[in-house]
Amino acid sequence: MLGLILFLPISFTIIVIFTWPIFEKAGVPGWKTLVPFYNLYIWLKIIDKPMWWYIFLIIPFINVFMVMLMIVELVKCFNKYALWEQGVGVILPFIYLPYLGLSSNEKYIPADKRKKIKKTWAREWVDAIIFAVIAATIIRTFLIEAYTIPTSSMEKSLLRGDFLFVSKIAYGPKVPNTPLSFPFVHHTMPLSKDRKSFLEWIKLPYYRFPGISKIKNNDAVVFNYPEGDTVSTVYQSNISYYRLVKEVGRSNVWKNKRKFGNIIYRPVDKRENYIKRCIGIAGDTLQIINQDVFINGKKAKLPSGGQFKYRVFAPKGIGERTRDDAGISQEDYNIWKQTYELPLTEEAAQLLHERPSVKKVEKIIKDKEVWNSSLFPFDSLYQWNVDNFGPLYIPERGVTVDISLNNISLYKRLISVYENNDLEIKGDKIYINGEVAETYTFQMNYYWLMGDNRHNSADSRFWGFVPEDHVVGKASFVWLSLDPEKSLFDGKIRWNKLFRIIK
């Protein structure tokens, strides 16, 4: 965290250097722009602002906004009050600030001698809106952002209808890959299915600022959906593009626009946001045996509220009071009427078992001999299912592994897509960037994420590893919880679920 506090003010020295000729016009030696921290103090004196502003200059990411304000105040010293002039100063300080300092036509006027300019009501509103948009964008990009839980994949730990805050600073905020985007919109413009809300004129490489912690086992993590790089505008990320290609063929997916819409690409930061629990971190070896997760050979505890599917036999149905006591949603109950299968916590299963109307409750466990070919890595050499999976090594940055035709299906997407290498298989040999490769050293950390609702979660078992550059932040706090199946006057607000810390 200390490195983060020091990094940004020091990096602002790069901007302050461009004010060198302005400092000299203000009667201050230009070399003072080169001294980190002190240069910002001098800048505040030049624009005649109180020294308490400096407090905000050492608060990470808030200081970005403060420097923007200081640039606006600085161009005002040259009687630049037009919105476009101040905008150019903020967007192109490395051009506009030297121009003001070096041009003989631009006269410096000390802040205390400038004439007061009365803004029109329209300008007041425009300034207020711009201020709010910039401030909110900085906060949600670098500090904290609000999310909602749209599906039941994390029940009963997190409920459908939970509204939560996600800490970007927990693991360190990412620099946006596509900084030119429409405010407060993720990837698609409102009232459109495929119109991008971002421009790719500027593409920034992956960089993450230092965070206050590292990802740990069992953290609830928000991340960009790894298979969301390519999507059908009809199915979006509800059904993976890669799954569609496996089922109906690539040609059909691309040609049948009536059924699949357009096929579009999204950069990492514009892929769909998912929330799951980090079961395994980089360097771990994961294995699932009869639903029990083992990390490095040790049995991992099921998160509180975790669910599996049970087969429930109740010839006369399950009463509403029993359903409420067991936390069975109307949606799950309607499915149960057809399949007799319910996602339940261990406590809820025991509660149903004790009810006279319920004849039998038995846990559903897939036999290890039953292969689900739709699971990662989609290879008959690894005939796994959701209840029996692995063992599987989770790659760690800097670690070298042997690769061969026997295990390349585990790491092919990591090497070629996530780490941007050219990978080809010719005969019995693997070529990486044109050279025969028998080993590979990973450039990023990877993670294994699963939903707490283990039989109702599209997670790493279906699409593999989550690269570190896809990690958005840590789910930290639920501030509101609304039951989507109830009305406002019939228990819509889950009062007992408000203001809770996510564990």
C-alpha positions as MATLAB code, in Angstrom:
seq = 'MLGLILFLPISFTIIVIFTWPIFEKAGVPGWKTLVPFYNLYIWLKIIDKPMWWYIFLIIPFINVFMVMLMIVELVKCFNKYALWEQGVGVILPFIYLPYLGLSSNEKYIPADKRKKIKKTWAREWVDAIIFAVIAATIIRTFLIEAYTIPTSSMEKSLLRGDFLFVSKIAYGPKVPNTPLSFPFVHHTMPLSKDRKSFLEWIKLPYYRFPGISKIKNNDAVVFNYPEGDTVSTVYQSNISYYRLVKEVGRSNVWKNKRKFGNIIYRPVDKRENYIKRCIGIAGDTLQIINQDVFINGKKAKLPSGGQFKYRVFAPKGIGERTRDDAGISQEDYNIWKQTYELPLTEEAAQLLHERPSVKKVEKIIKDKEVWNSSLFPFDSLYQWNVDNFGPLYIPERGVTVDISLNNISLYKRLISVYENNDLEIKGDKIYINGEVAETYTFQMNYYWLMGDNRHNSADSRFWGFVPEDHVVGKASFVWLSLDPEKSLFDGKIRWNKLFRIIK';
ca = [
       0.000    0.000    0.000;
       2.904    2.363    0.801;
       4.259    1.780   -2.693;
       0.901    2.799   -4.142;
       0.788    6.003   -2.048;
       4.287    6.950   -3.193;
       3.976    5.886   -6.825;
       1.231    8.216   -7.980;
       2.562   11.536   -6.575;
       5.998   10.694   -7.936;
       4.472    9.828  -11.318;
       2.785   13.259  -11.336;
       6.275   14.731  -11.655;
       6.021   13.755  -15.343;
       3.050   16.117  -15.726;
       4.608   18.854  -13.592;
       7.697   18.875  -15.812;
       5.541   20.313  -18.599;
       4.760   23.295  -16.348;
       8.460   24.290  -16.198;
       8.051   27.417  -18.381;
       4.844   28.345  -16.501;
       6.719   28.135  -13.178;
       9.315   30.504  -14.614;
       6.637   32.950  -15.823;
       5.286   32.854  -12.269;
       8.729   33.772  -10.929;
       9.587   30.287   -9.646;
      12.772   28.488  -10.784;
      11.831   25.839  -13.348;
      14.031   23.158  -11.752;
      11.554   22.934   -8.886;
       9.182   21.045  -11.209;
      11.611   18.106  -10.974;
      11.304   17.590   -7.217;
       8.576   15.051   -6.344;
       6.062   16.173   -3.686;
       7.671   19.621   -3.382;
       6.685   20.503   -6.977;
       3.005   19.941   -6.133;
       3.344   22.182   -3.076;
       4.768   24.980   -5.262;
       2.003   24.412   -7.814;
      -0.652   24.937   -5.117;
       1.029   28.212   -4.159;
       1.060   29.418   -7.769;
      -2.679   28.802   -8.202;
      -3.338   30.247   -4.713;
      -5.093   27.199   -3.289;
      -5.119   26.138    0.382;
      -2.511   23.664    1.542;
      -5.161   21.197    2.755;
      -5.603   20.324   -0.919;
      -2.327   18.463   -0.523;
      -4.072   15.862    1.636;
      -6.051   14.726   -1.385;
      -2.893   14.633   -3.495;
      -1.564   11.716   -1.425;
      -4.788    9.693   -1.511;
      -4.402    7.126   -4.297;
      -6.572    7.752   -7.386;
      -8.363   10.724   -5.788;
      -5.129   12.564   -6.525;
      -5.707   11.988  -10.266;
      -8.836   14.105  -10.010;
      -7.052   16.730   -7.909;
      -4.335   17.173  -10.527;
      -7.045   17.724  -13.144;
      -8.489   20.507  -10.983;
      -5.033   22.013  -10.535;
      -4.489   22.050  -14.321;
      -7.806   23.899  -14.756;
      -6.759   26.474  -12.142;
      -3.380   26.853  -13.817;
      -4.812   27.626  -17.272;
      -7.091   30.182  -15.608;
      -3.888   32.105  -14.795;
      -3.754   32.794  -18.522;
      -7.386   33.948  -18.715;
      -8.487   30.654  -20.212;
     -12.077   30.285  -19.019;
     -13.704   28.611  -22.015;
     -14.730   25.021  -21.387;
     -12.838   23.773  -24.439;
      -9.639   25.535  -23.342;
      -9.743   23.957  -19.900;
     -10.643   20.607  -21.462;
      -7.620   20.741  -23.768;
      -5.443   21.518  -20.746;
      -6.685   18.413  -18.896;
      -6.616   16.056  -21.896;
      -3.372   17.310  -23.512;
      -1.334   18.872  -20.667;
       1.957   17.836  -22.282;
       1.127   20.104  -25.261;
      -1.059   22.875  -23.886;
       0.899   23.687  -20.711;
       4.267   24.145  -22.514;
       2.467   26.285  -25.099;
       1.120   28.606  -22.389;
       4.537   28.858  -20.795;
       6.584   29.373  -23.962;
       4.249   31.542  -26.064;
       5.029   35.263  -25.898;
       1.348   35.952  -26.620;
       0.167   34.247  -23.444;
       0.478   36.453  -20.376;
       0.624   35.002  -16.885;
      -1.670   36.668  -14.343;
      -1.227   35.762  -10.659;
      -4.267   34.013   -9.212;
      -4.932   36.795   -6.684;
      -5.009   39.446   -9.441;
      -7.332   37.690  -11.880;
     -10.702   39.262  -12.458;
     -13.669   37.260  -11.237;
     -15.707   35.650  -13.999;
     -19.363   35.013  -13.304;
     -20.526   31.754  -14.879;
     -23.862   31.407  -16.603;
     -26.349   28.908  -15.164;
     -25.725   26.631  -18.148;
     -21.987   26.638  -17.529;
     -22.566   25.923  -13.826;
     -24.624   22.869  -14.753;
     -22.123   21.661  -17.338;
     -19.231   22.018  -14.883;
     -21.202   20.184  -12.182;
     -22.064   17.315  -14.525;
     -18.485   16.987  -15.762;
     -17.226   17.071  -12.167;
     -19.674   14.335  -11.126;
     -18.920   12.109  -14.117;
     -15.145   12.352  -13.701;
     -15.296   11.804   -9.940;
     -17.650    8.828  -10.235;
     -15.559    7.309  -13.049;
     -12.370    7.526  -10.996;
     -14.083    6.010   -7.941;
     -15.652    3.084   -9.818;
     -12.526    2.431  -11.905;
      -9.939    2.534   -9.145;
     -11.625    2.279   -5.740;
     -15.027    0.639   -5.430;
     -17.936   -0.283   -7.686;
     -21.497   -1.447   -7.143;
     -22.681   -4.775   -8.555;
     -25.773   -6.953   -8.324;
     -26.097  -10.734   -8.220;
     -28.165  -11.802  -11.265;
     -28.033  -15.602  -10.876;
     -28.205  -18.242   -8.158;
     -24.704  -19.639   -8.737;
     -23.402  -18.356   -5.359;
     -26.414  -19.281   -3.229;
     -26.876  -19.435   -0.378;
     -23.740  -17.390    0.374;
     -24.803  -14.620   -2.004;
     -28.422  -14.431   -3.123;
     -29.990  -13.475   -6.414;
     -30.997   -9.860   -5.872;
     -28.098   -8.967   -3.576;
     -26.572   -5.545   -4.234;
     -22.939   -5.377   -3.232;
     -19.813   -3.287   -3.311;
     -16.676   -4.666   -4.932;
     -13.320   -3.357   -3.764;
     -10.994   -2.589   -6.660;
      -8.205   -1.595   -4.320;
      -8.229   -4.928   -2.465;
      -6.104   -6.685   -5.105;
      -5.019   -3.480   -6.825;
      -7.066   -1.675   -9.504;
      -6.346   -2.359  -13.160;
      -5.596    0.294  -15.728;
      -8.505    0.094  -18.216;
      -7.537   -1.638  -21.469;
      -9.988    0.632  -23.326;
     -10.031    4.005  -21.530;
     -12.176    5.693  -24.195;
     -15.662    4.554  -23.254;
     -19.165    5.841  -22.586;
     -19.587    6.641  -18.854;
     -21.312    4.105  -16.556;
     -21.883    1.576  -19.359;
     -19.995   -1.718  -19.398;
     -19.700   -2.955  -22.987;
     -22.869   -2.170  -24.956;
     -24.644    1.123  -25.551;
     -28.151    1.464  -24.085;
     -31.003    0.358  -26.371;
     -28.579   -1.675  -28.470;
     -27.525   -5.321  -28.617;
     -24.192   -4.932  -30.359;
     -23.189   -1.265  -30.503;
     -19.956   -0.986  -28.552;
     -19.811    1.501  -25.689;
     -16.055    1.873  -26.096;
     -13.499    2.921  -28.697;
     -10.347    0.947  -29.406;
      -8.357    3.896  -30.713;
      -6.276    3.628  -27.545;
      -5.455    0.149  -26.221;
      -3.447   -0.053  -23.023;
      -1.530   -3.166  -21.904;
      -2.363   -4.962  -18.679;
      -1.111   -3.176  -15.580;
      -2.313   -3.545  -12.019;
      -1.493   -1.046   -9.277;
      -0.377   -2.472   -5.921;
      -3.281   -3.609   -3.748;
      -3.752   -3.966   -0.019;
      -3.857   -7.785   -0.199;
      -3.437  -10.758   -2.499;
      -6.111  -13.173   -3.664;
      -6.575  -15.898   -1.070;
      -8.341  -19.238   -1.112;
     -12.102  -18.828   -0.557;
     -12.218  -15.110   -1.431;
     -15.377  -14.069   -3.289;
     -13.916  -12.592   -6.481;
     -15.419  -10.552   -9.322;
     -13.705  -11.165  -12.658;
     -14.124  -10.752  -16.395;
     -15.551  -13.924  -17.944;
     -12.558  -15.601  -19.665;
     -14.601  -17.090  -22.527;
     -16.326  -13.730  -23.060;
     -13.726  -12.562  -25.560;
     -16.043  -13.643  -28.390;
     -19.830  -13.568  -28.011;
     -23.048  -14.007  -29.950;
     -25.161  -10.857  -29.631;
     -28.230  -13.050  -29.189;
     -26.898  -15.318  -26.445;
     -24.251  -12.924  -25.061;
     -22.368  -14.736  -22.267;
     -25.385  -16.815  -21.237;
     -24.177  -19.473  -23.658;
     -20.492  -19.410  -24.536;
     -19.586  -18.778  -28.175;
     -17.162  -21.707  -27.946;
     -19.944  -23.979  -26.710;
     -22.145  -22.883  -29.619;
     -19.345  -23.681  -32.076;
     -18.917  -27.153  -30.528;
     -22.646  -27.839  -30.747;
     -23.594  -26.510  -34.194;
     -20.326  -25.715  -35.953;
     -18.456  -22.473  -36.563;
     -19.931  -21.901  -40.021;
     -23.518  -22.094  -38.737;
     -22.810  -19.727  -35.854;
     -21.293  -17.087  -38.131;
     -23.777  -17.366  -41.008;
     -27.094  -17.746  -39.176;
     -27.536  -14.163  -37.978;
     -31.254  -14.627  -37.332;
     -30.503  -17.238  -34.669;
     -27.123  -16.087  -33.345;
     -26.949  -12.400  -34.251;
     -23.548  -10.840  -34.852;
     -20.354  -12.386  -33.518;
     -18.260   -9.720  -31.792;
     -14.974   -9.497  -29.917;
     -14.534   -7.808  -26.547;
     -11.270   -6.750  -24.856;
     -10.568   -8.064  -21.353;
     -12.010   -5.126  -19.392;
     -15.260   -5.201  -21.398;
     -16.034   -8.879  -20.906;
     -18.991   -9.855  -18.742;
     -18.500   -9.586  -14.990;
     -18.855  -12.833  -13.043;
     -18.623  -13.514   -9.323;
     -17.410  -16.850   -7.925;
     -15.350  -18.128   -5.030;
     -11.609  -18.575   -5.522;
     -11.123  -22.242   -4.690;
      -7.528  -22.507   -5.858;
      -4.784  -19.903   -6.249;
      -1.690  -19.930   -8.443;
       0.592  -22.823   -7.544;
      -2.147  -24.977   -5.979;
      -3.069  -28.470   -7.117;
      -6.828  -29.024   -7.095;
      -8.828  -32.229   -7.066;
     -12.530  -32.923   -6.501;
     -13.413  -36.372   -5.141;
     -17.112  -37.175   -4.721;
     -17.877  -33.412   -4.370;
     -15.176  -32.826   -1.742;
     -12.551  -30.321   -2.886;
      -8.919  -31.042   -2.054;
      -6.256  -28.336   -2.316;
      -2.687  -29.624   -2.236;
      -3.981  -32.883   -0.811;
      -5.964  -31.301    2.035;
      -9.747  -31.303    2.150;
     -11.182  -27.785    1.775;
     -14.169  -26.692    3.821;
     -17.396  -26.040    1.923;
     -18.279  -22.330    2.277;
     -21.121  -21.546    4.633;
     -24.288  -21.611    2.550;
     -22.798  -23.858   -0.130;
     -25.286  -26.062   -1.947;
     -25.468  -29.349   -3.847;
     -28.375  -31.009   -5.587;
     -30.509  -33.512   -3.698;
     -33.213  -35.833   -4.968;
     -36.259  -35.170   -2.801;
     -39.249  -37.516   -2.695;
     -42.386  -35.778   -1.411;
     -45.503  -37.255   -3.084;
     -47.796  -34.505   -1.759;
     -45.416  -31.665   -2.485;
     -43.461  -29.392   -0.159;
     -45.473  -26.843    1.810;
     -44.781  -23.127    1.479;
     -43.711  -22.801    5.124;
     -41.275  -25.686    4.714;
     -39.937  -24.121    1.534;
     -39.372  -20.808    3.324;
     -37.657  -22.544    6.258;
     -35.378  -24.441    3.877;
     -34.738  -21.406    1.655;
     -36.224  -23.035   -1.447;
     -37.083  -20.457   -4.107;
     -40.235  -20.656   -6.206;
     -38.054  -21.103   -9.293;
     -36.263  -24.119   -7.791;
     -39.549  -25.564   -6.532;
     -41.130  -25.376   -9.992;
     -38.131  -27.261  -11.425;
     -38.375  -29.831   -8.610;
     -41.946  -30.669   -9.632;
     -40.529  -32.077  -12.878;
     -37.146  -33.464  -11.824;
     -37.457  -34.073   -8.045;
     -34.043  -32.367   -7.748;
     -33.391  -29.410   -5.444;
     -30.246  -27.380   -4.684;
     -29.930  -27.468   -0.884;
     -27.505  -26.687    1.878;
     -26.697  -29.585    4.203;
     -28.852  -27.946    6.891;
     -31.810  -27.549    4.518;
     -31.503  -31.187    3.419;
     -31.597  -32.292    7.058;
     -34.652  -30.075    7.694;
     -36.538  -31.679    4.787;
     -35.503  -35.145    5.933;
     -37.204  -34.504    9.282;
     -40.525  -33.382    7.769;
     -43.233  -36.098    7.712;
     -44.351  -35.116    4.190;
     -40.895  -35.896    2.790;
     -40.235  -39.605    2.256;
     -36.593  -39.498    1.272;
     -33.740  -37.040    0.653;
     -30.618  -38.297   -1.095;
     -27.583  -36.439   -2.320;
     -26.848  -36.601   -6.055;
     -23.220  -37.501   -6.767;
     -21.929  -38.260  -10.252;
     -19.918  -41.466  -10.384;
     -16.289  -40.831  -11.298;
     -16.594  -43.104  -14.338;
     -19.199  -40.792  -15.899;
     -17.497  -38.319  -18.246;
     -19.013  -34.917  -18.972;
     -17.429  -33.963  -22.300;
     -18.587  -30.321  -21.951;
     -16.175  -29.801  -19.054;
     -12.680  -28.355  -19.272;
     -10.358  -29.364  -20.902;
     -12.809  -31.008  -23.391;
     -10.383  -33.876  -23.924;
     -11.080  -37.618  -23.653;
      -7.743  -37.974  -21.871;
      -9.358  -36.179  -18.920;
     -12.714  -37.829  -18.364;
     -13.936  -35.720  -15.461;
     -17.315  -34.543  -14.200;
     -18.510  -31.813  -11.815;
     -18.219  -34.092   -8.751;
     -14.963  -35.833   -9.656;
     -12.395  -33.561  -11.261;
      -8.615  -33.416  -11.458;
      -5.981  -33.512  -10.136;
      -5.065  -30.270  -11.852;
      -2.141  -27.893  -11.345;
      -3.073  -24.174  -11.331;
      -0.283  -22.284  -13.142;
       1.870  -19.742  -11.321;
       3.878  -16.913  -12.858;
       7.499  -17.924  -13.473;
       6.894  -21.661  -13.040;
       7.968  -23.926  -15.891;
       5.976  -27.046  -16.769;
       6.576  -29.868  -19.205;
       4.157  -29.827  -22.135;
       3.254  -32.657  -24.469;
       0.328  -33.902  -26.515;
      -0.943  -35.530  -23.317;
      -1.419  -32.270  -21.408;
      -1.428  -29.460  -23.995;
      -5.243  -29.306  -23.849;
      -4.892  -28.020  -20.267;
      -2.658  -25.115  -21.189;
      -3.286  -24.377  -24.879;
      -5.638  -21.424  -24.317;
      -3.355  -19.968  -21.640;
      -0.323  -20.050  -23.901;
      -1.988  -18.846  -27.099;
      -4.880  -16.584  -26.031;
      -4.071  -15.211  -22.594;
      -0.291  -14.915  -23.076;
      -0.350  -14.073  -26.803;
       1.887  -16.781  -28.217;
       1.602  -18.498  -31.588;
       0.988  -22.170  -30.754;
       0.765  -24.909  -33.374;
       0.660  -28.694  -33.218;
       2.341  -30.464  -36.123;
       2.365  -34.209  -35.931;
       3.594  -35.170  -32.481;
       5.388  -31.872  -31.831;
       4.270  -28.585  -30.281;
       5.566  -25.314  -31.719;
       5.477  -22.052  -29.774;
       6.356  -18.962  -31.797;
       7.818  -21.178  -34.509;
      10.092  -23.247  -32.261;
       9.666  -26.781  -30.948;
       8.663  -26.576  -27.271;
       8.727  -29.254  -24.595;
       8.380  -26.848  -21.679;
       6.597  -23.569  -21.048;
       7.106  -20.841  -18.416;
       3.937  -19.009  -17.441;
       3.863  -15.212  -17.583;
       0.817  -14.720  -15.340;
      -0.808  -16.182  -12.250;
      -4.018  -18.135  -12.721;
      -6.925  -18.960  -10.443;
      -9.675  -21.559  -10.152;
     -13.120  -20.188   -9.340;
     -16.312  -22.074   -8.522;
     -19.817  -21.151   -7.443;
     -21.031  -22.053   -3.963;
     -24.127  -23.552   -5.608;
     -21.967  -26.355   -6.944;
     -24.506  -28.012   -9.244;
     -25.882  -24.765  -10.642;
     -22.792  -22.787  -11.543;
     -21.021  -22.225  -14.870;
     -17.523  -21.923  -13.456;
     -13.915  -23.002  -13.977;
     -14.989  -26.621  -14.341;
     -16.641  -25.551  -17.602;
     -14.164  -23.035  -19.018;
     -10.902  -23.416  -17.126;
      -8.495  -21.013  -15.499;
      -9.021  -17.320  -14.749;
      -5.917  -15.233  -15.637;
      -4.808  -12.532  -13.218;
      -5.499   -9.799  -15.802;
      -9.192  -10.795  -15.715;
      -9.535  -10.239  -11.951;
     -11.653   -7.139  -11.202;
     -11.849   -7.006   -7.429;
     -13.016   -8.524   -4.158;
     -16.709   -8.742   -3.262;
     -16.756   -7.028    0.121;
     -20.127   -5.832    1.371;
     -23.843   -6.368    0.682;
     -25.802   -3.148    1.242;
     -29.205   -4.233   -0.109;
     -30.947   -7.537   -0.761;
     -34.185   -7.828   -2.758;
     -36.089  -11.052   -3.321;
     -36.913  -11.079   -7.076;
     -39.843  -13.423   -6.493;
     -41.726  -11.244   -4.006;
     -43.565   -7.938   -4.119;
     -42.636   -4.796   -2.225;
     -45.322   -5.397    0.421;
     -44.731   -9.139    0.688;
     -41.160   -9.493    1.903;
     -39.389   -7.965   -1.097;
     -36.613   -6.574    1.096;
     -34.601   -9.236    2.906;
     -34.063   -7.194    6.060;
     -31.908   -9.864    7.719;
     -29.534   -9.870    4.728;
     -28.773   -6.140    4.622;
     -25.405   -4.590    5.521;
     -23.460   -7.824    5.756;
     -19.781   -8.466    5.114;
     -19.113  -11.112    2.480;
     -17.177  -14.097    3.727;
];
